[in-house]
Amino acid sequence: KEPILAKFRPHIFFDDQQSYCLSAAGKVPTGHVPSGIANKQECI
């Protein structure tokens, strides 16, 4: 996703997978969403 984000240059990027957030963080402001398929923990 990082090459697309680098070209698209969104104001902020959110994803539920930490690996995508880490790679995008160097290019755009990024937020990790702690729910979804990749995060099987229950939210409190």
VEXPA-665725 format. One record per residue (C-alpha): residue number from 1; residue in one letter; x, y, z. Coordinates in steps of 0.001 Angstrom, whole numbers, always signed. Example, Ala and Ser with C-alpha at 12.3 -4.5 7.8 and 13.67 -1.06 7.14 Angstrom:
BEGIN
REC    i  aa        x        y        z
REC    1   A   +12300    -4500    +7800
REC    2   S   +13670    -1060    +7140
This chain:
BEGIN
REC    i  aa        x        y        z
REC    1   K       +0       +0       +0
REC    2   E    +2924    +2330     +582
REC    3   P    +3676    +3059    -3123
REC    4   I      +31    +3977    -3737
REC    5   L      -76    +6162     -629
REC    6   A    +3135    +7925    -1649
REC    7   K    +1526    +8923    -4970
REC    8   F    -1986    +9591    -3629
REC    9   R     -702   +11535     -568
REC   10   P    -3797   +11316    +1663
REC   11   H    -4164   +13628    +4658
REC   12   I    -4196   +10551    +6927
REC   13   F    -4188    +6767    +6449
REC   14   F    -5930    +4262    +8740
REC   15   D    -5510     +476    +8628
REC   16   D    -6128    -2488   +10908
REC   17   Q    -2835    -4193    +9987
REC   18   Q     +176    -2912   +11865
REC   19   S    +2601    -3868    +9076
REC   20   Y     +815    -1542    +6618
REC   21   C     +789    +1237    +9203
REC   22   L    +4508     +896    +9867
REC   23   S    +5449    +1032    +6186
REC   24   A    +3110    +3963    +5482
REC   25   A    +4154    +5984    +8539
REC   26   G    +7273    +7263    +6789
REC   27   K    +5198    +8733    +3963
REC   28   V    +1869    +9913    +5437
REC   29   P     +297   +10460    +8866
REC   30   T     -952    +7039    +9915
REC   31   G    -3353    +5593   +12470
REC   32   H    -3739    +1978   +13537
REC   33   V    -7320     +733   +13946
REC   34   P    -7219    -1853   +16769
REC   35   S   -10083    -3967   +15419
REC   36   G   -10897    -5941   +12301
REC   37   I    -9889    -9303   +10894
REC   38   A    -6160    -8825   +11571
REC   39   N    -6757    -8026   +15257
REC   40   K    -8558   -10872   +16967
REC   41   Q    -8396    -9316   +20429
REC   42   E   -11587    -8037   +21972
REC   43   C   -11812    -4280   +22272
REC   44   I   -12485    -3010   +25768
